[in-house]
Amino acid sequence: MRTRSVWPARLALAFLFLVLCGASLLLWRQLESDQQARLAERLDYQARTLARQLESNLRNEVQSLDRIAQRWNKLGRLPREQWEDEVNLALQGFPAYQSIQWIGADLQMRWLLPLKGNEAARDFRLLASHPNYPIAMQARNSGEQRFSNSFELVQGGRGFVLYTPLFIRDAAGTRTFDGFLQGVFRVEPLMDELLYSLDSHEFSVELLENRTPLYRHDQPHSQTSLTLLVPLRLLNNRNFSLQLKPSDSLLHSLSPALPQIVLGASLAISLLLVAALALALENARRAQALQVSNRLLNIEATRREAVEQRLRDSRERLQLVLDLTDSSHDSLFIFDTQSRELLHMNHATHASLGYRAEQFAQLLRDDPEQLLPGFHAWLEQVRSAQQDEQTRIFQREMRRRDGSSQAAEINTQLVQLHEREYLIAVSRDNSERLALEARLQRLSQLDGLTGLYNRRFFDQQLHAEWRRLRRIGAPLTLLMLDIDYFKAYNDALGHLAGDDILRKVGVVLQECLQREGDAACRYGGEEFAIILTHTGQQGGEHVAARIHELIANLAIAHPASPQGRLTLSIGLAEAEPLSDEHPASLVAHSDQALYRAKHGGRNRTCIWNNNGVPIAQTQNL
């Protein structure tokens, strides 16, 4: 009878084990699916990052041609020796050039460097039948660089050309076309050079032009099943794309073994649970036989109970302390500075960063720089601060499990005990406070009435852009603007109407800025300023004309103005930060140009020329 009563329980245990195994497999499949989705997202992100880096490298490397063209356009046609010096510097800075050439306004080859290897191009003439002729004409008409599609070079092989239009001014100041500064590249050297400085070893890279392969750089053991196609913009040309195949090493680094670990752990737990239940069943069967032995153990149990009660009291007091630290939102951790073994940490220490406790402890022990970038230098700073009795509160960044950074304000205390050094650290996530401080900093830079940047930001931005553009040799243009007869408008219609006009002008100025880095500021009262980076006089005139047009479209009645409507006067000055001038001189020039515009009849733009005289007044009727 006892044997028959045991079998149903054993069958139930077997069924429970099968159910638990099935649940473990379902969980494993779900984790595998989630991991594949995350893997696809990470691969797409890394592929697009590689493409953007490649685009950025090309833009940075061909800036030398733009710099030569700007000098040509500003100073007039360069002497050949000076041109060759500039071109040789560009060729040394970017070995991917096949050659750099000047084609005259008649589209006939004039100058060419280097001559060796490019002899076939000496008598080249760009004819209307050439595949690049339309692109060259677009560059000439727009005044902007154009990057061609691939074509057969006269030197042999396929390549690209970067057309940079050149202009000179005649005695009358008329701007005329003076040919092209051409950068010629072969496909393979260009791509090899662009990929050389990038972290491209994790992908097999194939350059496609309109889906047609042009270049291939393979890595061993690439996964063709995970091929990614990423659009590529080589300067202004959108006909290219990158076909990327991740390597096995990249896939291995992005695919942790978590699903397999979870599956193994689940199956092990299921087996242990069933084994425990089976053992409990066996124990229950034997319990009857142990009743006699239990009576003999009661006396011993009573004695042990008293001892265990004392141990429980001690553990409860210790657990109370640990529970209180675990309830804190601040992280608390104590470790040996030599071995980096953790003595204690509360729950917030690892949970706030997305780690399990054992993961956090292992990272701190094996790779602390991964957990807290600059760990070793920071530890030395802690020792130095404690020795010099300086503040021991440090602003650091801790790295979460997903790779993102978390701001951390860490309060430290070094303790020497038994000839060993321990660090007690209390860390707090102060991201919100830092964000609030950044927001307050931005609010301190804005004008409360117009929403534009204020005078304080203008001074800081002008000096910062001046230093930055000095390094890269780019121009800087400043516009000073003043509302005509503003005091009379206030006297006639009141200060509330005047404030409304200031806000509307601020909206117009903001609409005229199209590029990142340009800034519109309220300079003071009814006076405004616009900083245009990477912009010469022509671009500044275009922005000024656009401002006059938008102000005129507002058609705001001005009873005290001869025009009968609201108008602006604009002073424009351009500077080359490479010169010995100071930013203050640019402000003075644009302010003098504004003064000439105001006294020349208002509602116009006056431009400061290099001879120190405001010229080129443009009246807007």
BELHUJO-V882934 format. One record per helix or strand. SS is the DSSP state (@ for helix, = for strand). FROM is the first residue (numbers start at 1). TO is the last residue. If there is no record, write none. Layout:
ss: <SS	SS>
from: <FROM	FROM>
to: <TO	TO>
This chain:
ss: <@	@	@	=	=	@	=	@	=	=	=	=	@	=	=	=	@	=	=	@	@	=	=	@	@	@	@	=	=	=	@	=	=	@	=	@	@	=	=	@	=	=	=	@	=	=>
from: <2	63	80	97	108	119	125	133	146	151	158	175	187	203	212	222	224	228	237	248	258	331	342	347	357	368	375	393	405	420	431	446	453	455	475	486	495	519	527	537	557	565	568	583	604	614>
to: <61	75	93	103	113	121	125	142	147	152	169	186	196	209	217	222	226	234	247	254	326	336	345	351	366	371	387	399	417	428	443	446	453	472	483	493	511	524	533	554	557	565	576	599	608	619>
